[in-house]
Amino acid sequence: MTLRRVDQAGRVNIPSELCDTFGIKKDDLVEITRTNEHILIKKYQPEFVCAITGKITDNGKTIGNSFISEEGIKMILNFIDEKK
């Protein structure tokens, strides 16, 4: 657990190790939501951002909780072929 102070403007710094873990970089957008007991912060991902390429597109498939573009699917298939 990490403790941080809230400044006068209501801001809290996110520890760099958490930013690294979750891929949050300077100027990235984050979503802030709440439950009855918690404040939740997560990196903002537009609906159709490919989990493989990071590109925004509407050509692809949702697999589990991830959207994968056609380009990303091709990259995965090429990777698998190379490992055979």
ABEGO torsion letter per residue (X at the ends): XBBBBBBAAGBBBBBAAAAAAAGBBBGBBBBBBBBAABBBBBBBBBABBBAAAGBBBABEBBBEABBBBAAAAAAAAAAAAAAX
